Amino acid sequence: MMTEMVASMADFPLDTVRSTLEAHSPPLVGAFAFLMLVMPLLALTMGYDQCAGDIETRHVRYLAFRIDRATLYVGKLLGAWALISLTIAVAAVSMAGYIQVRAGTIPSIGDFVYVGRSIITVSVAAFPLLALLGLLGTLRGGSRRVVLLAVLLWLAINLASATARHWMEIEWLALGIEGLWPTNGRWDLILDEWTSWGMSAGQVLVYSLIALALGLAHFRRRDL
Amino acid sequence: MSAAIEIRGLEKSYGSNKALAGVDLSVPSGGVFGVVGPNGAGKTTLFSVISGFLRQDAGSVTILGASLEPGLPPAPGTIGVLPQDASFIRELSLGWQMEHFCLLQGLSRSQAKAEVERTLTLVGLPEVARKRAKALSHGMLKRVGIAQALLGNPAVVILDEPTAGLDPHAARGIHGLIRSIGPSQTVVVSSHNLAEIESLCAEIAILDRGTLVRQDHVGRVVGSAAVLMIRVSDAPTPEQIEQLCTLPAITSAQWLPTLGRLQLDFDAELTSPGYAASDVARKLTDLNLPFVELQVGKSLEDRFVEETGLGTPS
């Protein structure tokens, strides 16, 4: 059951998931996949208002003559990241604790390491989405507009990628379009095959750097 | 006296609308400096560029000798700003927010607590530190805004319409506060209340349509015309006005119905303003034309209207 659940969430073949479930406690793998599933929603609800709300209410003017804009922008982004990472950590530890209590087993060192890995992986995978939300915030300067824009962007990218895959049947184009949304490649990160990580880790890194650089450059130039 | 703020060729546009069109301004160190102008004159844009909120299209701003780099704030502790329409975070306590501002300025936590207490006491609101922003009225938030501008005793304090929305009692308290900080720090203040600016400031700049119309001492601005402005109870008759013109130094007299004042121009080379005023007062009594106010020179409001070419100041 767990195999099918994880495979359906991540859209993986059953064999791929089975090998991961054999290597780790299946409920912990399920918890990891669940956190990966809800992570974009968490990031959106907890990270949409980095600088956007402060720009909208002009609260940013109380800050902007006290510290430089780069510190302000990066500080807000890191603050949102810390908040989400903490939430993910609390959720992961709570789920793992509940699973162990229900199972009545003593957790192994490997279980602790796996929970730690899941917290770090989900947190890192959330960063490019937060960087994108920060960029949208400085571009539009309104927190509700950030949420709306992010949802519209997500819809547009997924529709375009589905069109490329199913109607045009051009797989490389579909993959390329999918890569425009920062969390689309996150599922590869729950697998144990390190070779499958390359593309997703690269997307996390490149997306984060580009979104952060664009957001920072715009925030430093924009009127507050 | 060296300049606290030196502005050269400052330009800023919003699309096709030129908010600042090459402003040159020099704010002297110490004292209260006023910036006045009608709506859309560029006062808030000027303050926003000085504070680093807006990037200028051209020109330079120097604060206490250091050139202001766009996107970077002035050196820590250099300026304190009351922005016109900034708001505090509604759900957080004001004391916490102000302490946070102090920490950003580089103060220690204990210094921050002391500064918050000091500045809130200065504006007469020591009790609001524990309150959330949403619990305070507009006027009280304005006063807390002034308090945050004074955190850390900055050398230059920029106050954009500090008494807008305040009741007369609170406004008077803020006037006293501005006068008390004026000598040790440089305070730059804008206001639509020209009587306020006249009473607070030693020197003013008049902006209109993004350009500096005039920068001078208030006394020279209001007293530069050889004129007496007289507020009378009833409108004078043409004969009474004619009689006033017979006085030796009076060159012309006219009734200004919109201002409710009689304007008498005199020849400053023939007589001093004091003697001209005494002669006119006697003549008004002779003419049975009671007056309630006699002012040598014009009010800042009158001068403002003349300098900016407006019908009424806003």
Interface residues (C-beta under 8 A of the other chain):
Chain A: T57 R58 H59 V60 R61 Y62 L63 A64 F65 R66 I67 D68 R69 A70 R220 R221 D223 L224
Chain B: S48 S51 G52 F53 L54 R55 P70 G71 L72 P73 P74 P76 I79 G80 V81 P83 D85 A86 S87 F88 I89 Q97 F101 L104 Q105 Q148
